[in-house]
């Protein structure tokens, strides 16, 4: 029973902190609000011991902290959305709220919630989901580890490839990586299929490499699907409708060598079918 009551109190606090603005903000109104949600009189008295101001100030601090976490991650997207950003942020807080204990995850949770809604909202430019994801990558990838033991064995067709943890393949419908870093420049990006290899360098900088469609398909199978090099090459070429020949193998070798020199690739996987990232 205690666990059930604790969960009920947590739900009430979540609604208070993240829900719609209260019509009245005085202690009497807040006490009635708590009573309507089943908070016992003793608990209501404890919560309002210092008046309504303390709870309402706590509400504002929590909301501002979450808002700032999202704004830091997607400043250009927020600026381009204008008032719609605030409306969607309020909807996110009201209907889902932050689930993670880490502020760095709030922007990703916000985008996971909003992206399908934005794509159905004619008021939101079509490139905004791509731009927001691209902006938030800097925090996501920047928070991951770059260290790892380098393998001494050479890459082989029957083995996978080991990358650093702070590496991602991303694909967009717009060339959002070409946009200005200015938050006041609202120029739209070119509508062009784009694939990027994103990684954190040994100097702790998040860097982006634009990939050809075939290179992206091969690297995605190596990094995200953990295929062996042979299977990654064969599957990518099959899906692209091109023949796997020496020129593609040599080109892939050059790309992987370049990634190794950048510190993003650690070497061959320890086992033939392992490609730990």
FIBA-951814 format. One record per atom (N, C-alpha, C): residue in one letter; x, y, z. Coordinates in steps of 0.001 Angstrom, whole numbers, padded with zeros to 6 digits, always signed. Layout:
! residues N
AXYZ ...
! end
This chain:
! residues 277
X+000826-001204+000000 X+000000+000000+000000 X+000865+001260+000000 X+001985+001218+000777 X+002869+002378+000833 X+003424+002700-000548 X+003795+001654-001305 X+004352+001866-002642 X+003317+002513-003545 X+002055+002062-003442 X+000991+002624-004260 X+000783+004096-003932 X+000767+004433-002623 X+000584+005822-002214 X+001750+006689-002670 X+002969+006155-002585 X+004129+006919-003022 X+004044+007212-004516 X+003634+006227-005309 X+003499+006429-006744 X+002427+007472-007046 X+001334+007412-006272 X+000263+008386-006473 X+000751+009799-006192 X+001552+009961-005131 X+002098+011283-004804 X+003070+011746-005890 X+003859+010832-006404 X+004797+011185-007475 X+004045+011620-008721 X+002939+010967-009008 X+002137+011338-010176 X+001547+012736-010003 X+001099+013028-008784 X+000550+014355-008514 X+001627+015419-008663 X+002812+015149-008139 X+003906+016117-008253 X+004301+016318-009709 X+004309+015243-010490 X+004647+015362-011908 X+003629+016237-012628 X+002350+016056-012306 X+001312+016887-012922 X+001456+018337-012497 X+001777+018541-011220 X+001944+019901-010721 X+003109+020606-011404 X+004214+019893-011552 X+005424+020499-012103 X+005376+020649-013618 X+004784+019663-014309 X+004882+019620-015763 X+003565+019878-016487 X+002461+019874-015741 X+001154+020025-016364 X+000826+021458-016728 X-000429+021690-017165 X-000853+023039-017575 X-000728+024044-016440 X-000640+025305-016806 X-000567+026383-015823 X-001834+026386-014976 X-001670+026588-013668 X-002816+026628-012766 X-003561+027951-012934 X-004892+027885-012891 X-005691+029102-013046 X-005468+030050-011875 X-005409+029486-010661 X-005132+030285-009459 X-003870+029747-008798 X-003092+030654-008199 X-001796+030272-007672 X-001668+030550-006174 X-002787+030723-005489 X-002739+030964-004050 X-002804+029642-003295 X-002512+029682-001991 X-002437+028458-001182 X-003777+027732-001125 X-004871+028473-001024 X-006195+027836-000940 X-006513+027074-002222 X-006244+027687-003355 X-006513+027024-004632 X-005630+025794-004813 X-004376+025908-004398 X-003464+024781-004539 X-003858+023634-003605 X-004348+023976-002417 X-004819+022943-001495 X-006013+022205-002084 X-006923+022944-002715 X-008084+022315-003353 X-007648+021431-004515 X-006675+021918-005252 X-006143+021149-006390 X-005568+019820-005903 X-004813+019848-004820 X-004223+018629-004260 X-005297+017700-003706 X-006318+018286-003073 X-007390+017467-002515 X-008151+016733-003616 X-008389+017420-004719 X-009087+016798-005849 X-008341+015585-006385 X-007039+015573-006189 X-006216+014467-006701 X-005918+013426-005621 X-006622+013517-004523 X-006549+012476-003521 X-005404+012581-002542 X-004748+013733-002459 X-003651+013887-001504 X-004250+014076-000113 X-003892+013234+000860 X-004455+013330+002216 X-004174+014686+002859 X-005027+015051+003799 X-004922+016354+004452 X-003560+016569+005100 X-003031+015539+005759 X-001725+015667+006425 X-000626+015978+005414 X-000678+015305+004271 X+000338+015543+003239 X+000149+016908+002590 X-001106+017326+002421 X-001358+018653+001854 X-000776+019728+002761 X-000955+019552+004041 X-000449+020537+005005 X+001074+020602+004961 X+001718+019438+004839 X+003182+019412+004785 X+003693+020081+003510 X+003013+019818+002405 X+003443+020385+001128 X+003264+021896+001082 X+002263+022382+001802 X+001964+023814+001785 X+002411+024520+003054 X+003278+023869+003832 X+003730+024446+005108 X+004379+025806+004910 X+005086+025986+003825 X+005754+027260+003549 X+004979+028103+002543 X+003688+027778+002354 X+002871+028522+001413 X+002959+027950+000004 X+002151+028500-000862 X+002106+028009-002242 X+003336+028442-003035 X+003960+029533-002606 X+005045+030112-003403 X+006193+029136-003612 X+006500+028361-002566 X+007641+027449-002667 X+007395+026380-003724 X+006201+025784-003723 X+005880+024761-004725 X+005854+025350-006129 X+005276+026539-006262 X+005169+027153-007583 X+006536+027588-008098 X+007404+028039-007187 X+008761+028380-007593 X+009502+027126-008047 X+009295+026032-007332 X+009914+024763-007718 X+009439+024345-009102 X+008149+024540-009375 X+007603+024237-010699 X+008340+025028-011781 X+008516+026321-011552 X+009168+027163-012551 X+010625+026762-012749 X+011307+026437-011651 X+012712+026043-011763 X+012867+024749-012564 X+012001+023773-012288 X+012067+022508-013018 X+011803+022730-014494 X+010774+023495-014815 X+010414+023723-016216 X+011497+024502-016950 X+012077+025492-016289 X+013141+026275-016922 X+014388+025419-017159 X+014693+024532-016207 X+015850+023656-016367 X+015671+022737-017572 X+014491+022156-017718 X+014222+021274-018849 X+014198+022058-020164 X+013616+023234-020118 X+013580+024082-021315 X+014991+024445-021752 X+015825+024834-020807 X+017200+025207-021134 X+017967+024017-021716 X+017720+022814-021182 X+018407+021623-021693 X+018067+021384-023159 X+016814+021622-023538 X+016414+021448-024930 X+016978+022580-025791 X+016897+023808-025293 X+017382+024949-026065 X+018879+024874-026333 X+019638+024398-025363 X+021078+024255-025555 X+021372+023254-026661 X+020528+022226-026768 X+020747+021166-027754 X+020295+021575-029156 X+019182+022322-029259 X+018624+022624-030587 X+018316+024119-030730 X+019293+024991-030549 X+019010+026428-030557 X+018510+026951-031899 X+019103+026479-033011 X+018684+026995-034322 X+017295+026496-034689 X+016996+025253-034352 X+015660+024722-034634 X+014610+025477-033839 X+014900+025739-032564 X+013952+026473-031726 X+013723+027878-032270 X+014797+028536-032699 X+014670+029896-033233 X+013817+029904-034496 X+013991+028920-035354 X+013226+028852-036606 X+011762+028504-036361 X+011478+027786-035280 X+010096+027422-034977 X+009333+028546-034290 X+010049+029461-033639 X+009399+030574-032979 X+008472+030115-031866 X+007248+030659-031853 X+006295+030353-030782 X+005871+028884-030786 X+006001+028217-031912 X+005612+026809-031979 X+006527+025943-031107 X+007765+026368-030933 X+008672+025616-030064 X+008124+025567-028640 X+007705+026708-028123 X+007184+026755-026758 X+005917+025913-026637 X+005090+025944-027655 X+003849+025172-027608 X+004146+023677-027574 X+005091+023228-028401 X+005425+021803-028415 X+006175+021393-027153 X+006980+022293-026606 X+007668+021971-025357 X+006649+021775-024236 X+005660+022648-024167 X+004626+022517-023145 X+003846+021213-023329 X+003577+020863-024574 X+002858+019604-024838 X+003696+018401-024415 X+005000+018463-024705 X+005904+017383-024303 X+005926+017225-022781 X+006056+018320-022074 X+006103+018260-020608 X+004781+017749-020042 X+003688+018176-020652 X+002365+017809-020139 X+002037+016337-020411 X+002351+015852-021622 X+001916+014520-022028 X+002953+013422-021804 X+004219+013795-021747 X+005246+012752-021571 X+006201+013095-020451 X+006823+014264-020541 X+007796+014661-019529 X+009113+013927-019701 X+010120+014411-019021 X+011445+013787-019073 X+011437+012496-018271 X+011900+011416-018872 X+011948+010119-018209 X+013340+009812-017652 X+014365+010361-018269 X+015736+010082-017859 X+016133+010949-016670 X+017090+010466-015898 X+017640+011247-014793 X+018740+012195-015280 X+019120+012098-016548 X+020225+012892-017079 X+019689+013990-017997 X+020114+015223-017759 X+019654+016339-018574 X+020070+016191-020031 X+021191+015513-020261 X+021645+015365-021647 X+020677+014538-022490 X+019797+013777-021843 X+018843+012938-022575 X+017528+013645-022860 X+017306+014810-022261 X+016005+015470-022383 X+015714+015857-023824 X+016710+016389-024530 X+016486+016811-025911 X+016106+015631-026796 X+016772+014492-026609 X+016444+013305-027402 X+015023+012851-027112 X+014616+012860-025851 X+013248+012485-025499 X+012249+013469-026106 X+012587+014742-026083 X+011730+015771-026684 X+011569+015530-028179 X+012668+015235-028864 X+012605+015004-030309 X+011866+013716-030639 X+012059+012676-029845 X+011325+011425-030075 X+009818+011664-029985 X+009421+012520-029060 X+008000+012826-028882 X+007482+013718-030008 X+008261+014738-030371 X+007768+015764-031288 X+007890+015410-032767 X+008881+014627-033135 X+009142+014416-034564 X+007916+013947-035344 X+007190+012925-034902 X+006008+012532-035685 X+004933+013617-035724 X+004859+014434-034687 X+003891+015529-034672 X+004308+016629-035629 X+005583+016969-035647 X+006077+018000-036559 X+005841+017624-038020 X+006032+016352-038343 X+005901+015923-039738 X+004452+016008-040222 X+003520+016128-039283 X+002105+016263-039641 X+001610+017696-039475 X+002489+018606-039115 X+002111+019992-038841 X+002639+020878-039966 X+001739+021415-040771 X+002136+022224-041932 X+002830+023514-041521 X+002688+023914-040268 X+003331+025152-039802 X+004814+024956-039507 X+005247+023716-039411 X+006648+023418-039102 X+007371+023074-040399 X+008416+023818-040764 X+009146+023504-042001 X+009593+022046-042036 X+009531+021436-043205 X+009808+020011-043332 X+011194+019596-042913 X+012149+020521-042934 X+013529+020176-042592 X+013812+020236-041093 X+012874+020772-040301 X+013118+020968-038867 X+013462+019667-038153 X+012765+018538-038386 X+013161+017303-037695 X+014612+016914-037963 X+015065+017069-039225 X+016457+016746-039543 X+017422+017711-038853 X+017113+019004-038900 X+017999+019993-038278 X+018085+019773-036777 X+016949+019504-036134 X+016958+019301-034688 X+017770+018064-034313 X+017598+016979-035059 X+018388+015774-034791 X+019873+016059-034980 X+020180+016819-036031 X+021592+017120-036310 X+022201+017957-035199 X+021470+018951-034733 X+021980+019789-033650 X+022188+018976-032371 X+021235+018136-032043 X+021311+017394-030781 X+022421+016353-030783 X+022897+015973-031979 X+023986+014996-032070 X+025238+015464-031349 X+025461+016771-031347 X+026685+017295-030739 X+026764+016908-029270 X+025638+016998-028559 X+025615+016613-027149 X+025621+015105-027007 X+024824+014421-027832 X+024730+012960-027736 X+026083+012301-027976 X+026719+012634-029092 X+028003+012014-029432 X+029110+012545-028525 X+029015+013817-028172 X+030040+014411-027327 X+030102+013823-025935 X+029013+013189-025500 X+028981+012615-024156 X+029456+011166-024122 X+029731+010575-025295 X+030126+009172-025353 X+031635+009014-025312 X+032067+007802-025022 X+033504+007527-024872 X+034176+007387-026233 X+035416+007843-026302 X+036213+007663-027519 X+037325+006645-027324 X+037581+006261-026082 X+038697+005367-025821 X+038337+003932-026165 X+039351+003127-026345 X+039162+001713-026642 X+040497+001102-027012 X+040646-000169-026797 X+041892-000840-027127 X+041976-001066-028627 X+043026-000603-029215 X+043211-000806-030649 X+043680-002228-030922 X+043081-002814-031932 X+043432-004185-032315 X+044647-004156-033224 X+045576-005062-032987 X+046789-005102-033791 X+046589-005831-035127 X+045553-006674-035204 X+045339-007424-036427 X+044735-006529-037509 X+045095-006811-038764 X+044597-006033-039890 X+043135-006385-040150 X+042443-005470-040819 X+041064-005737-041198 X+041021-006915-042164 X+039968-007712-042028 X+039822-008900-042866 X+038370-009046-043281 X+038143-009618-044454 X+036796-009745-044988 X+035887-010570-044077 X+036448-011553-043385 X+035619-012438-042565 X+035452-011938-041133 X+035917-010751-040855 X+035743-010169-039523 X+034980-008861-039618 X+034417-008484-038486 X+033773-007190-038413 X+034795-006100-038125 X+034297-004917-037828 X+035156-003759-037581 X+034738-003126-036262 X+035714-002739-035459 X+035441-002112-034169 X+035601-000597-034279 X+034526+000116-033896 X+034546+001568-033867 X+034526+002049-032419 X+034867+003305-032221 X+034698+003895-030901 X+033207+004005-030599 X+032874+004107-029335 X+031467+004239-028956 X+030869+005528-029498 X+031664+006581-029539 X+031181+007901-029968 X+031228+008015-031487 X+030504+007147-032165 X+030425+007175-033624 X+029010+006817-034053 X+028505+007497-035067 X+027151+007273-035554 X+027098+007480-037074 X+026177+006781-037724 X+025806+007080-039102 X+024418+007700-039042 X+024243+008883-039630 X+022931+009534-039659 X+022559+009840-041099 X+021274+009786-041371 X+020774+010047-042720 X+019634+011055-042645 X+019684+012058-043520 X+018684+013112-043554 X+018108+013255-044960 X+016949+013889-045022 X+016355+014221-046312 X+016771+015596-046784 X+017441+016347-045903 X+017908+017695-046223 X+019378+017833-045823 X+020086+018715-046530 X+021505+018938-046235 X+021627+019943-045085 X+021137+019576-043923 X+021098+020505-042788 X+022490+020809-042248 X+023455+019937-042532 X+024813+020171-042035 X+025480+021345-042733 X+024903+021803-043837 X+025476+022922-044581 X+024943+024275-044121 X+023972+024287-043229 X+023373+025539-042786 X+024336+026345-041914 X+024105+027630-041885 X+024883+028527-041033 X+024672+028190-039567 X+025689+028427-038749 X+025583+028216-037310 X+024826+029352-036621 X+024538+030414-037370 X+023856+031570-036786 X+022410+031227-036448 X+021959+031667-035280 X+020585+031441-034865 X+019625+032451-035471 X+020151+033438-036201 X+019296+034441-036837 X+019194+034233-038344 X+019947+033269-038882 X+019892+032956-040310 X+018873+031834-040504 X+017763+032155-041149 X+016690+031190-041340 X+016657+030629-042764 X+017774+030708-043472 X+017822+030172-044832 X+017516+028673-044815 X+016675+028193-045727 X+016350+026759-045737 X+017493+025944-046339 X+017628+024711-045939 X+018669+023847-046517 X+018213+023270-047850 X+019171+022779-048615 X+018842+022087-049860 X+018138+020776-049522 X+017100+020460-050285 X+016404+019189-050085 X+017175+018123-050856 X+018050+017418-050140 X+018945+016440-050757 X+019240+015330-049761 X+019091+014109-050200 X+019425+012978-049323 X+020883+013093-048898 X+021114+012989-047605 X+022445+013210-047043 X+022747+012150-045985 X+023950+011622-046035 X+024411+010666-045021 X+025719+011182-044438 X+025845+011117-043115 X+027036+011608-042436 X+027579+010550-041482 X+028886+010482-041399 X+029549+009735-040332 X+029901+010764-039267 X+029382+010567-038061 X+029580+011518-036967 X+030407+010842-035879 X+031440+011517-035415 X+032288+010920-034385 X+032920+012002-033524 X+033398+011581-032375 X+034136+012486-031491 X+035617+012200-031640 X+036356+013209-031948 X+037781+013057-032214 X+038568+012889-030920 X+039836+012450-031021 X+040685+012368-029824 X+040862+013722-029136 X+040626+014803-029901 X+040707+016154-029319 X+039375+016579-028710 X+038410+015627-028628 X+037110+015840-027993 X+036235+016815-028769 X+036394+016838-030089 X+035533+017636-030957 X+034607+016707-031734 X+033332+017076-031854 X+032398+016294-032657 X+032570+016715-034115 X+032849+015744-034959 X+033131+016024-036369 X+032197+015228-037274 X+032034+015745-038503 X+031083+015179-039447 X+031754+014954-040792 X+031531+013773-041356 X+032054+013446-042677 X+030880+013061-043572 X+030723+013763-044706 X+029641+013407-045622 X+030043+012166-046414 X+029102+011257-046580 X+029360+009973-047218 X+028572+009828-048517 X+029119+009047-049438 X+028335+008657-050597 X+027275+007661-050136 X+026212+007485-050911 X+025186+006509-050500 X+025744+005105-050280 X+026660+004659-051144 X+027202+003309-050991 X+028104+003218-049763 X+028935+004232-049541 X+029793+004223-048354 X+028951+004219-047086 X+027861+004985-047088 X+026986+005013-045919 X+026353+003648-045675 X+025936+002984-046746 X+025303+001676-046612 X+026292+000648-046059 X+027537+000712-046512 X+028553-000230-046020 X+028871+000045-044555 X+029110+001308-044221 X+029480+001655-042849 X+028333+001395-041874 X+027108+001621-042325 X+025966+001360-041452 X+025900-000121-041086 X+026191-000978-042036 X+026172-002422-041755 X+027328-002823-040840 X+028430-002125-040949 X+029571-002421-040079 X+029374-001868-038666 X+028883-000645-038581 X+028788+000041-037290 X+027530-000345-036517 X+026390-000280-037163 X+025121-000478-036463 X+024613-001914-036514 X+024902-002628-037597 X+024401-004002-037736 X+025450-005053-037412 X+026695-004609-037238 X+027798-005487-036819 X+028011-006659-037793 X+027946-006364-039065 X+028215-007386-040074 X+029727-007561-040251 X+030116-008699-040819 X+031505-008834-041239 X+031724-007916-042430 X+032967-007624-042723 X+033283-006738-043830 X+032768-007316-045148 X+032899-008613-045328 X+032413-009235-046568 X+030901-009072-046709 X+030153-009397-045639 X+028702-009279-045707 X+028252-007830-045880 X+028947-006902-045230 X+028605-005489-045378 X+028763-005050-046824 X+029853-005468-047446 X+030091-005118-048850 X+029059-005769-049766 X+028816-007040-049577 X+027901-007769-050456 X+026475-007249-050326 X+026012-007059-049099 X+024633-006605-048897 X+024430-005182-049404 X+025392-004306-049136 X+025263-002919-049577 X+025254-002833-051098 X+026125-003583-051738 X+026173-003562-053208 X+024903-004162-053804 X+024405-005228-053190 X+023173-005857-053679 X+022007-004881-053602 X+021867-004194-052468 X+020759-003256-052298 X+020892-002050-053227 X+022136-001681-053543 X+022360-000536-054424 X+022285-000921-055901 X+022240-002233-056188 X+022164-002694-057564 X+023454-002520-058331 X+024585-002631-057620 X+025891-002518-058293 X+026690-003776-058025 X+027620-004062-058913 X+028457-005253-058771 X+029611-004958-057817 X+029873-005878-056922 X+031008-005749-056010 X+032280-006088-056771 X+033151-005097-056945 X+034393-005324-057682 X+035569-004760-056883 X+036737-004873-057446 X+037945-004438-056755 X+037941-002953-056425 X+037341-002150-057310 X+037342-000711-057072 X+036544-000364-055806 X+035440-001076-055560 X+034644-000829-054359 X+035383-001311-053117 X+036028-002472-053220 X+036806-002985-052086 X+037939-002027-051743 X+038640-001538-052766 X+039746-000617-052533 X+039245+000714-051976 X+038109+001191-052500 X+037552+002447-052003 X+037127+002325-050547 X+036534+001184-050190 X+036135+000951-048806 X+037355+000894-047896 X+038417+000269-048385 X+039645+000187-047598 X+040204+001581-047315 X+040119+002463-048312 X+040610+003827-048100 X+039768+004568-047060 X+038438+004382-047136 X+037550+005038-046173 X+037846+004542-044757 X+037983+003223-044591 X+038246+002666-043267 X+039613+003097-042748 X+040588+003189-043641 X+041907+003660-043239 X+041848+005113-042767 X+041051+005922-043458 X+040897+007321-043072 X+040237+007422-041692 X+039214+006596-041451 X+038539+006619-040152 X+039476+006161-039042 X+040349+005200-039351 X+041330+004751-038359 X+042304+005884-038026 X+042735+006615-039048 X+043676+007713-038812 X+043043+008836-037998 X+041725+008945-038060 X+040999+009958-037297 X+040692+009503-035875 X+040981+008252-035555 X+040731+007724-034225 X+039328+007197-034032 X+038538+007083-035128 X+037152+006619-035019 X+037028+005109-035181 X+038018+004483-035762 X+038005+003040-035990 X+039159+002422-035215 X+038858+001368-034454 X+039852+000766-033572 X+040560-000439-034176 X+039956-001048-035187 X+040591-002204-035808 X+039585-003297-036102 X+040095-004499-036357 X+039230-005639-036637 X+038568-006126-035367 X+037401-006734-035516 X+036718-007341-034367 X+037522-008537-033880 X+037379-008829-032597 X+038138-009932-032008 X+037715-011284-032560 X+036411-011414-032899 X+035891-012655-033413 X+035385-012430-034828 X+035324-013488-035637 X+034898-013337-037017 X+033553-012659-037187 X+032610-012881-036277 X+031284-012319-036432 X+031009-011189-035434 X+032055-010623-034851 X+031876-009573-033843 X+032368-008263-034399 X+031565-007220-034233 X+031965-005871-034644 X+031519-004888-033580 X+032104-005009-032427 X+031674-004182-031298 X+031889-002717-031599 X+030927-001925-031224 X+031053-000481-031426 X+031381+000203-030114 
! end
